[in-house]
Amino acid sequence: MYNVIQLHKQTLRMENITSSVSPKFQVTIPKAIRKKFPSLQPFSQVEISEKNGVILIKPRRSLKDVIGILGKPPVSGKGLSFNTIRKKAYENMREI
């Protein structure tokens, strides 16, 4: 069985894969899905949300995944402070 999803004017066809919920409410992410997300490793964090009765699970990007998103550091000694860089990196991570 397949679901068809309209996303930003792009149609995606997704195969439904069944997984069981354990007594501790744990769910195993099937291997076919894990293969599509190489950054998803044991102990990785995921974001879980609900929208219109659908549970959404999305890999959470680490700071390491977004290195370089701010571009090259300035050449002069008047660069951004560490706190400013960290704040901008976290803001960009939320947008992804």
Biopython code that builds the backbone (N, CA, C, O; Angstrom):
import numpy as np
from Bio.PDB.StructureBuilder import StructureBuilder

atoms = [
    (1, "MET", "N", (0.844, -1.179, 0.000)),
    (1, "MET", "CA", (0.000, 0.000, 0.000)),
    (1, "MET", "C", (0.886, 1.238, 0.000)),
    (1, "MET", "O", (1.933, 1.262, 0.647)),
    (2, "TYR", "N", (0.465, 2.252, -0.720)),
    (2, "TYR", "CA", (1.244, 3.472, -0.828)),
    (2, "TYR", "C", (0.411, 4.679, -0.429)),
    (2, "TYR", "O", (-0.802, 4.704, -0.638)),
    (3, "ASN", "N", (1.062, 5.670, 0.140)),
    (3, "ASN", "CA", (0.457, 6.967, 0.399)),
    (3, "ASN", "C", (1.023, 7.946, -0.604)),
    (3, "ASN", "O", (2.204, 7.869, -0.943)),
    (4, "VAL", "N", (0.216, 8.852, -1.079)),
    (4, "VAL", "CA", (0.694, 9.905, -1.961)),
    (4, "VAL", "C", (0.590, 11.206, -1.190)),
    (4, "VAL", "O", (-0.480, 11.547, -0.685)),
    (5, "ILE", "N", (1.682, 11.928, -1.096)),
    (5, "ILE", "CA", (1.747, 13.155, -0.304)),
    (5, "ILE", "C", (2.117, 14.317, -1.209)),
    (5, "ILE", "O", (3.062, 14.222, -1.993)),
    (6, "GLN", "N", (1.375, 15.416, -1.104)),
    (6, "GLN", "CA", (1.705, 16.641, -1.836)),
    (6, "GLN", "C", (2.533, 17.514, -0.910)),
    (6, "GLN", "O", (2.051, 17.913, 0.150)),
    (7, "LEU", "N", (3.773, 17.821, -1.287)),
    (7, "LEU", "CA", (4.680, 18.569, -0.437)),
    (7, "LEU", "C", (5.380, 19.620, -1.266)),
    (7, "LEU", "O", (6.188, 19.298, -2.136)),
    (8, "HIS", "N", (5.070, 20.890, -0.997)),
    (8, "HIS", "CA", (5.701, 21.999, -1.717)),
    (8, "HIS", "C", (5.671, 21.778, -3.233)),
    (8, "HIS", "O", (6.702, 21.864, -3.900)),
    (9, "LYS", "N", (4.495, 21.498, -3.762)),
    (9, "LYS", "CA", (4.275, 21.288, -5.192)),
    (9, "LYS", "C", (5.023, 20.074, -5.741)),
    (9, "LYS", "O", (5.208, 19.959, -6.952)),
    (10, "GLN", "N", (5.450, 19.181, -4.871)),
    (10, "GLN", "CA", (6.138, 17.969, -5.294)),
    (10, "GLN", "C", (5.356, 16.784, -4.736)),
    (10, "GLN", "O", (5.041, 16.752, -3.547)),
    (11, "THR", "N", (5.049, 15.830, -5.572)),
    (11, "THR", "CA", (4.293, 14.664, -5.135)),
    (11, "THR", "C", (5.260, 13.552, -4.765)),
    (11, "THR", "O", (6.126, 13.187, -5.560)),
    (12, "LEU", "N", (5.115, 13.014, -3.560)),
    (12, "LEU", "CA", (5.950, 11.920, -3.094)),
    (12, "LEU", "C", (5.099, 10.670, -2.964)),
    (12, "LEU", "O", (3.964, 10.734, -2.493)),
    (13, "ARG", "N", (5.629, 9.563, -3.371)),
    (13, "ARG", "CA", (4.937, 8.286, -3.210)),
    (13, "ARG", "C", (5.709, 7.505, -2.158)),
    (13, "ARG", "O", (6.877, 7.169, -2.352)),
    (14, "MET", "N", (5.058, 7.226, -1.063)),
    (14, "MET", "CA", (5.732, 6.580, 0.046)),
    (14, "MET", "C", (5.087, 5.235, 0.343)),
    (14, "MET", "O", (3.865, 5.111, 0.416)),
    (15, "GLU", "N", (5.938, 4.237, 0.510)),
    (15, "GLU", "CA", (5.453, 2.908, 0.849)),
    (15, "GLU", "C", (5.136, 2.856, 2.337)),
    (15, "GLU", "O", (5.914, 3.342, 3.158)),
    (16, "ASN", "N", (4.003, 2.271, 2.685)),
    (16, "ASN", "CA", (3.663, 2.088, 4.097)),
    (16, "ASN", "C", (4.401, 0.869, 4.616)),
    (16, "ASN", "O", (4.307, -0.213, 4.036)),
    (17, "ILE", "N", (5.129, 1.038, 5.697)),
    (17, "ILE", "CA", (5.837, -0.052, 6.343)),
    (17, "ILE", "C", (5.302, -0.139, 7.760)),
    (17, "ILE", "O", (5.191, 0.875, 8.450)),
    (18, "THR", "N", (4.975, -1.333, 8.192)),
    (18, "THR", "CA", (4.381, -1.518, 9.513)),
    (18, "THR", "C", (5.455, -1.848, 10.544)),
    (18, "THR", "O", (6.365, -2.636, 10.284)),
    (19, "SER", "N", (5.333, -1.235, 11.711)),
    (19, "SER", "CA", (6.203, -1.505, 12.848)),
    (19, "SER", "C", (5.317, -1.558, 14.086)),
    (19, "SER", "O", (4.304, -0.863, 14.160)),
    (20, "SER", "N", (5.694, -2.370, 15.042)),
    (20, "SER", "CA", (4.888, -2.521, 16.255)),
    (20, "SER", "C", (5.358, -1.600, 17.358)),
    (20, "SER", "O", (6.521, -1.199, 17.398)),
    (21, "VAL", "N", (4.446, -1.269, 18.252)),
    (21, "VAL", "CA", (4.769, -0.477, 19.437)),
    (21, "VAL", "C", (4.959, -1.457, 20.587)),
    (21, "VAL", "O", (4.082, -2.274, 20.865)),
    (22, "SER", "N", (6.120, -1.371, 21.262)),
    (22, "SER", "CA", (6.421, -2.284, 22.369)),
    (22, "SER", "C", (5.635, -1.870, 23.615)),
    (22, "SER", "O", (5.043, -0.791, 23.641)),
    (23, "PRO", "N", (5.626, -2.721, 24.653)),
    (23, "PRO", "CA", (4.959, -2.346, 25.906)),
    (23, "PRO", "C", (5.527, -1.064, 26.529)),
    (23, "PRO", "O", (4.844, -0.401, 27.309)),
    (24, "LYS", "N", (6.772, -0.713, 26.187)),
    (24, "LYS", "CA", (7.375, 0.527, 26.686)),
    (24, "LYS", "C", (7.181, 1.668, 25.694)),
    (24, "LYS", "O", (7.827, 2.708, 25.820)),
    (25, "PHE", "N", (6.307, 1.491, 24.715)),
    (25, "PHE", "CA", (5.997, 2.479, 23.686)),
    (25, "PHE", "C", (7.202, 2.795, 22.794)),
    (25, "PHE", "O", (7.324, 3.909, 22.285)),
    (26, "GLN", "N", (8.081, 1.823, 22.608)),
    (26, "GLN", "CA", (9.212, 1.974, 21.707)),
    (26, "GLN", "C", (8.821, 1.455, 20.327)),
    (26, "GLN", "O", (8.067, 0.489, 20.208)),
    (27, "VAL", "N", (9.339, 2.101, 19.293)),
    (27, "VAL", "CA", (9.061, 1.706, 17.916)),
    (27, "VAL", "C", (10.394, 1.525, 17.205)),
    (27, "VAL", "O", (11.279, 2.374, 17.305)),
    (28, "THR", "N", (10.536, 0.414, 16.484)),
    (28, "THR", "CA", (11.748, 0.182, 15.701)),
    (28, "THR", "C", (11.571, 0.806, 14.324)),
    (28, "THR", "O", (10.554, 0.597, 13.662)),
    (29, "ILE", "N", (12.573, 1.577, 13.898)),
    (29, "ILE", "CA", (12.540, 2.164, 12.564)),
    (29, "ILE", "C", (13.033, 1.092, 11.602)),
    (29, "ILE", "O", (14.171, 0.639, 11.721)),
    (30, "PRO", "N", (12.194, 0.673, 10.643)),
    (30, "PRO", "CA", (12.567, -0.412, 9.735)),
    (30, "PRO", "C", (13.842, -0.101, 8.946)),
    (30, "PRO", "O", (14.144, 1.055, 8.651)),
    (31, "LYS", "N", (14.576, -1.162, 8.615)),
    (31, "LYS", "CA", (15.861, -1.034, 7.930)),
    (31, "LYS", "C", (15.742, -0.270, 6.619)),
    (31, "LYS", "O", (16.627, 0.517, 6.281)),
    (32, "ALA", "N", (14.659, -0.489, 5.873)),
    (32, "ALA", "CA", (14.467, 0.208, 4.594)),
    (32, "ALA", "C", (14.431, 1.720, 4.793)),
    (32, "ALA", "O", (14.904, 2.467, 3.936)),
    (33, "ILE", "N", (13.882, 2.173, 5.903)),
    (33, "ILE", "CA", (13.833, 3.603, 6.212)),
    (33, "ILE", "C", (15.200, 4.075, 6.716)),
    (33, "ILE", "O", (15.685, 5.129, 6.304)),
    (34, "ARG", "N", (15.818, 3.293, 7.608)),
    (34, "ARG", "CA", (17.130, 3.677, 8.164)),
    (34, "ARG", "C", (18.172, 3.855, 7.068)),
    (34, "ARG", "O", (19.031, 4.731, 7.169)),
    (35, "LYS", "N", (18.108, 3.042, 6.032)),
    (35, "LYS", "CA", (19.078, 3.149, 4.933)),
    (35, "LYS", "C", (19.000, 4.502, 4.231)),
    (35, "LYS", "O", (19.997, 4.974, 3.686)),
    (36, "LYS", "N", (17.838, 5.120, 4.241)),
    (36, "LYS", "CA", (17.647, 6.416, 3.581)),
    (36, "LYS", "C", (18.175, 7.580, 4.417)),
    (36, "LYS", "O", (18.279, 8.702, 3.921)),
    (37, "PHE", "N", (18.508, 7.318, 5.680)),
    (37, "PHE", "CA", (18.976, 8.358, 6.590)),
    (37, "PHE", "C", (20.279, 7.906, 7.246)),
    (37, "PHE", "O", (20.269, 7.473, 8.399)),
    (38, "PRO", "N", (21.411, 8.001, 6.520)),
    (38, "PRO", "CA", (22.682, 7.510, 7.072)),
    (38, "PRO", "C", (23.119, 8.224, 8.347)),
    (38, "PRO", "O", (23.881, 7.662, 9.134)),
    (39, "SER", "N", (22.654, 9.440, 8.562)),
    (39, "SER", "CA", (23.034, 10.139, 9.801)),
    (39, "SER", "C", (22.272, 9.595, 11.009)),
    (39, "SER", "O", (22.628, 9.902, 12.146)),
    (40, "LEU", "N", (21.244, 8.804, 10.785)),
    (40, "LEU", "CA", (20.464, 8.213, 11.871)),
    (40, "LEU", "C", (21.191, 6.974, 12.380)),
    (40, "LEU", "O", (21.223, 5.943, 11.709)),
    (41, "GLN", "N", (21.763, 7.082, 13.551)),
    (41, "GLN", "CA", (22.557, 6.020, 14.161)),
    (41, "GLN", "C", (22.016, 5.739, 15.563)),
    (41, "GLN", "O", (21.237, 6.530, 16.094)),
    (42, "PRO", "N", (22.428, 4.606, 16.172)),
    (42, "PRO", "CA", (21.999, 4.372, 17.562)),
    (42, "PRO", "C", (22.355, 5.576, 18.434)),
    (42, "PRO", "O", (23.440, 6.146, 18.319)),
    (43, "PHE", "N", (21.447, 5.937, 19.281)),
    (43, "PHE", "CA", (21.542, 7.059, 20.209)),
    (43, "PHE", "C", (21.384, 8.426, 19.540)),
    (43, "PHE", "O", (21.526, 9.455, 20.201)),
    (44, "SER", "N", (21.088, 8.449, 18.226)),
    (44, "SER", "CA", (20.761, 9.716, 17.568)),
    (44, "SER", "C", (19.461, 10.231, 18.149)),
    (44, "SER", "O", (18.640, 9.458, 18.643)),
    (45, "GLN", "N", (19.280, 11.532, 18.089)),
    (45, "GLN", "CA", (18.026, 12.108, 18.558)),
    (45, "GLN", "C", (17.098, 12.342, 17.372)),
    (45, "GLN", "O", (17.542, 12.663, 16.269)),
    (46, "VAL", "N", (15.809, 12.177, 17.617)),
    (46, "VAL", "CA", (14.795, 12.457, 16.612)),
    (46, "VAL", "C", (13.776, 13.411, 17.203)),
    (46, "VAL", "O", (13.579, 13.457, 18.417)),
    (47, "GLU", "N", (13.132, 14.171, 16.335)),
    (47, "GLU", "CA", (12.048, 15.050, 16.765)),
    (47, "GLU", "C", (10.733, 14.334, 16.458)),
    (47, "GLU", "O", (10.544, 13.805, 15.362)),
    (48, "ILE", "N", (9.840, 14.323, 17.426)),
    (48, "ILE", "CA", (8.546, 13.665, 17.261)),
    (48, "ILE", "C", (7.462, 14.712, 17.454)),
    (48, "ILE", "O", (7.453, 15.450, 18.439)),
    (49, "SER", "N", (6.548, 14.760, 16.489)),
    (49, "SER", "CA", (5.444, 15.713, 16.591)),
    (49, "SER", "C", (4.185, 15.063, 16.039)),
    (49, "SER", "O", (4.224, 13.972, 15.471)),
    (50, "GLU", "N", (3.088, 15.748, 16.217)),
    (50, "GLU", "CA", (1.791, 15.264, 15.730)),
    (50, "GLU", "C", (1.160, 16.368, 14.920)),
    (50, "GLU", "O", (1.181, 17.531, 15.321)),
    (51, "LYS", "N", (0.601, 16.014, 13.790)),
    (51, "LYS", "CA", (-0.089, 16.993, 12.959)),
    (51, "LYS", "C", (-1.283, 16.309, 12.297)),
    (51, "LYS", "O", (-1.126, 15.334, 11.562)),
    (52, "ASN", "N", (-2.460, 16.827, 12.565)),
    (52, "ASN", "CA", (-3.695, 16.301, 11.981)),
    (52, "ASN", "C", (-3.846, 14.794, 12.173)),
    (52, "ASN", "O", (-4.248, 14.078, 11.257)),
    (53, "GLY", "N", (-3.515, 14.320, 13.386)),
    (53, "GLY", "CA", (-3.688, 12.903, 13.693)),
    (53, "GLY", "C", (-2.591, 11.998, 13.147)),
    (53, "GLY", "O", (-2.731, 10.775, 13.186)),
    (54, "VAL", "N", (-1.506, 12.571, 12.641)),
    (54, "VAL", "CA", (-0.393, 11.794, 12.100)),
    (54, "VAL", "C", (0.832, 12.047, 12.969)),
    (54, "VAL", "O", (1.147, 13.198, 13.271)),
    (55, "ILE", "N", (1.529, 10.986, 13.375)),
    (55, "ILE", "CA", (2.754, 11.111, 14.152)),
    (55, "ILE", "C", (3.911, 11.262, 13.174)),
    (55, "ILE", "O", (4.086, 10.446, 12.269)),
    (56, "LEU", "N", (4.696, 12.316, 13.367)),
    (56, "LEU", "CA", (5.841, 12.583, 12.495)),
    (56, "LEU", "C", (7.131, 12.372, 13.280)),
    (56, "LEU", "O", (7.281, 12.890, 14.387)),
    (57, "ILE", "N", (8.059, 11.613, 12.707)),
    (57, "ILE", "CA", (9.365, 11.388, 13.318)),
    (57, "ILE", "C", (10.404, 11.888, 12.330)),
    (57, "ILE", "O", (10.424, 11.475, 11.171)),
    (58, "LYS", "N", (11.268, 12.780, 12.798)),
    (58, "LYS", "CA", (12.233, 13.409, 11.898)),
    (58, "LYS", "C", (13.600, 13.412, 12.567)),
    (58, "LYS", "O", (13.705, 13.776, 13.739)),
    (59, "PRO", "N", (14.664, 13.011, 11.844)),
    (59, "PRO", "CA", (15.996, 13.050, 12.445)),
    (59, "PRO", "C", (16.340, 14.471, 12.867)),
    (59, "PRO", "O", (16.072, 15.430, 12.143)),
    (60, "ARG", "N", (16.930, 14.591, 14.036)),
    (60, "ARG", "CA", (17.360, 15.907, 14.516)),
    (60, "ARG", "C", (18.791, 16.120, 14.070)),
    (60, "ARG", "O", (19.658, 15.280, 14.314)),
    (61, "ARG", "N", (19.034, 17.221, 13.428)),
    (61, "ARG", "CA", (20.378, 17.515, 12.941)),
    (61, "ARG", "C", (21.246, 17.979, 14.094)),
    (61, "ARG", "O", (20.810, 18.749, 14.949)),
    (62, "SER", "N", (22.466, 17.506, 14.104)),
    (62, "SER", "CA", (23.411, 17.926, 15.132)),
    (62, "SER", "C", (24.145, 19.170, 14.659)),
    (62, "SER", "O", (24.080, 19.535, 13.485)),
    (63, "LEU", "N", (24.830, 19.804, 15.569)),
    (63, "LEU", "CA", (25.612, 20.982, 15.221)),
    (63, "LEU", "C", (26.666, 20.603, 14.178)),
    (63, "LEU", "O", (27.009, 21.409, 13.313)),
    (64, "LYS", "N", (27.177, 19.370, 14.266)),
    (64, "LYS", "CA", (28.169, 18.883, 13.315)),
    (64, "LYS", "C", (27.607, 18.845, 11.888)),
    (64, "LYS", "O", (28.338, 19.081, 10.926)),
    (65, "ASP", "N", (26.302, 18.546, 11.752)),
    (65, "ASP", "CA", (25.663, 18.474, 10.433)),
    (65, "ASP", "C", (25.549, 19.829, 9.753)),
    (65, "ASP", "O", (25.455, 19.904, 8.528)),
    (66, "VAL", "N", (25.556, 20.902, 10.538)),
    (66, "VAL", "CA", (25.355, 22.226, 9.946)),
    (66, "VAL", "C", (26.617, 23.080, 9.930)),
    (66, "VAL", "O", (26.552, 24.290, 9.712)),
    (67, "ILE", "N", (27.772, 22.443, 10.164)),
    (67, "ILE", "CA", (29.038, 23.183, 10.100)),
    (67, "ILE", "C", (29.176, 23.767, 8.700)),
    (67, "ILE", "O", (28.922, 23.087, 7.705)),
    (68, "GLY", "N", (29.569, 25.000, 8.634)),
    (68, "GLY", "CA", (29.738, 25.661, 7.348)),
    (68, "GLY", "C", (28.511, 26.426, 6.902)),
    (68, "GLY", "O", (28.572, 27.128, 5.893)),
    (69, "ILE", "N", (27.412, 26.321, 7.604)),
    (69, "ILE", "CA", (26.183, 26.996, 7.194)),
    (69, "ILE", "C", (26.322, 28.515, 7.315)),
    (69, "ILE", "O", (25.603, 29.257, 6.646)),
    (70, "LEU", "N", (27.245, 28.982, 8.165)),
    (70, "LEU", "CA", (27.452, 30.418, 8.346)),
    (70, "LEU", "C", (28.451, 30.991, 7.350)),
    (70, "LEU", "O", (28.667, 32.203, 7.316)),
    (71, "GLY", "N", (29.061, 30.133, 6.540)),
    (71, "GLY", "CA", (30.048, 30.611, 5.580)),
    (71, "GLY", "C", (31.425, 30.710, 6.215)),
    (71, "GLY", "O", (31.636, 30.277, 7.348)),
    (72, "LYS", "N", (32.353, 31.284, 5.469)),
    (72, "LYS", "CA", (33.723, 31.415, 5.958)),
    (72, "LYS", "C", (33.795, 32.482, 7.052)),
    (72, "LYS", "O", (33.087, 33.488, 6.998)),
    (73, "PRO", "N", (34.662, 32.250, 8.048)),
    (73, "PRO", "CA", (34.806, 33.266, 9.093)),
    (73, "PRO", "C", (35.448, 34.524, 8.529)),
    (73, "PRO", "O", (36.209, 34.445, 7.565)),
    (74, "PRO", "N", (35.158, 35.681, 9.110)),
    (74, "PRO", "CA", (35.758, 36.926, 8.615)),
    (74, "PRO", "C", (37.273, 36.911, 8.794)),
    (74, "PRO", "O", (37.793, 36.295, 9.724)),
    (75, "VAL", "N", (37.973, 37.595, 7.893)),
    (75, "VAL", "CA", (39.430, 37.638, 7.914)),
    (75, "VAL", "C", (39.935, 38.550, 9.027)),
    (75, "VAL", "O", (40.934, 38.242, 9.677)),
    (76, "SER", "N", (39.258, 39.658, 9.245)),
    (76, "SER", "CA", (39.720, 40.604, 10.274)),
    (76, "SER", "C", (39.473, 40.035, 11.660)),
    (76, "SER", "O", (38.750, 39.050, 11.810)),
    (77, "GLY", "N", (40.066, 40.645, 12.669)),
    (77, "GLY", "CA", (39.907, 40.200, 14.045)),
    (77, "GLY", "C", (38.561, 40.575, 14.634)),
    (77, "GLY", "O", (38.294, 40.244, 15.789)),
    (78, "LYS", "N", (37.704, 41.250, 13.886)),
    (78, "LYS", "CA", (36.402, 41.689, 14.388)),
    (78, "LYS", "C", (35.303, 40.734, 13.929)),
    (78, "LYS", "O", (34.303, 41.162, 13.354)),
    (79, "GLY", "N", (35.491, 39.446, 14.181)),
    (79, "GLY", "CA", (34.526, 38.435, 13.766)),
    (79, "GLY", "C", (33.365, 38.323, 14.735)),
    (79, "GLY", "O", (33.241, 39.107, 15.675)),
    (80, "LEU", "N", (32.526, 37.342, 14.492)),
    (80, "LEU", "CA", (31.383, 37.086, 15.354)),
    (80, "LEU", "C", (31.844, 36.416, 16.640)),
    (80, "LEU", "O", (32.805, 35.647, 16.638)),
    (81, "SER", "N", (31.164, 36.708, 17.720)),
    (81, "SER", "CA", (31.497, 36.063, 18.985)),
    (81, "SER", "C", (31.017, 34.616, 18.946)),
    (81, "SER", "O", (30.162, 34.254, 18.138)),
    (82, "PHE", "N", (31.576, 33.802, 19.826)),
    (82, "PHE", "CA", (31.175, 32.402, 19.898)),
    (82, "PHE", "C", (29.681, 32.278, 20.175)),
    (82, "PHE", "O", (29.007, 31.453, 19.559)),
    (83, "ASN", "N", (29.157, 33.083, 21.089)),
    (83, "ASN", "CA", (27.728, 33.025, 21.427)),
    (83, "ASN", "C", (26.853, 33.392, 20.232)),
    (83, "ASN", "O", (25.797, 32.791, 20.032)),
    (84, "THR", "N", (27.283, 34.377, 19.435)),
    (84, "THR", "CA", (26.519, 34.764, 18.247)),
    (84, "THR", "C", (26.510, 33.635, 17.225)),
    (84, "THR", "O", (25.472, 33.330, 16.639)),
    (85, "ILE", "N", (27.670, 33.015, 17.012)),
    (85, "ILE", "CA", (27.759, 31.896, 16.070)),
    (85, "ILE", "C", (26.879, 30.743, 16.534)),
    (85, "ILE", "O", (26.142, 30.165, 15.735)),
    (86, "ARG", "N", (26.950, 30.405, 17.820)),
    (86, "ARG", "CA", (26.145, 29.308, 18.350)),
    (86, "ARG", "C", (24.656, 29.609, 18.207)),
    (86, "ARG", "O", (23.882, 28.730, 17.831)),
    (87, "LYS", "N", (24.251, 30.837, 18.502)),
    (87, "LYS", "CA", (22.843, 31.230, 18.387)),
    (87, "LYS", "C", (22.357, 31.095, 16.947)),
    (87, "LYS", "O", (21.274, 30.564, 16.703)),
    (88, "LYS", "N", (23.164, 31.579, 15.984)),
    (88, "LYS", "CA", (22.780, 31.483, 14.572)),
    (88, "LYS", "C", (22.713, 30.043, 14.108)),
    (88, "LYS", "O", (21.830, 29.684, 13.330)),
    (89, "ALA", "N", (23.639, 29.210, 14.574)),
    (89, "ALA", "CA", (23.628, 27.794, 14.189)),
    (89, "ALA", "C", (22.363, 27.115, 14.693)),
    (89, "ALA", "O", (21.727, 26.371, 13.947)),
    (90, "TYR", "N", (21.984, 27.358, 15.954)),
    (90, "TYR", "CA", (20.766, 26.759, 16.496)),
    (90, "TYR", "C", (19.517, 27.270, 15.793)),
    (90, "TYR", "O", (18.569, 26.510, 15.592)),
    (91, "GLU", "N", (19.500, 28.548, 15.414)),
    (91, "GLU", "CA", (18.357, 29.087, 14.670)),
    (91, "GLU", "C", (18.233, 28.391, 13.319)),
    (91, "GLU", "O", (17.130, 28.042, 12.901)),
    (92, "ASN", "N", (19.355, 28.187, 12.637)),
    (92, "ASN", "CA", (19.340, 27.493, 11.352)),
    (92, "ASN", "C", (18.918, 26.046, 11.495)),
    (92, "ASN", "O", (18.233, 25.518, 10.619)),
    (93, "MET", "N", (19.308, 25.391, 12.579)),
    (93, "MET", "CA", (18.924, 24.007, 12.803)),
    (93, "MET", "C", (17.415, 23.886, 12.977)),
    (93, "MET", "O", (16.820, 22.911, 12.517)),
    (94, "ARG", "N", (16.786, 24.858, 13.633)),
    (94, "ARG", "CA", (15.333, 24.821, 13.833)),
    (94, "ARG", "C", (14.582, 24.973, 12.525)),
    (94, "ARG", "O", (13.492, 24.425, 12.362)),
    (95, "GLU", "N", (15.175, 25.733, 11.571)),
    (95, "GLU", "CA", (14.523, 25.966, 10.292)),
    (95, "GLU", "C", (14.572, 24.752, 9.383)),
    (95, "GLU", "O", (13.750, 24.631, 8.476)),
    (96, "ILE", "N", (15.506, 23.864, 9.605)),
    (96, "ILE", "CA", (15.689, 22.699, 8.725)),
    (96, "ILE", "C", (14.715, 21.618, 9.057)),
    (96, "ILE", "O", (14.721, 20.564, 8.421)),
]
sb = StructureBuilder()
sb.init_structure("model")
sb.init_model(0)
sb.init_chain("A")
sb.init_seg("    ")
for serial, (resi, resn, name, xyz) in enumerate(atoms, 1):
    if name == "N":
        sb.init_residue(resn, " ", resi, " ")
    sb.init_atom(name, np.array(xyz, "f"), 0.0, 1.0, " ", f" {name:<3s}", serial, name[0])
structure = sb.get_structure()
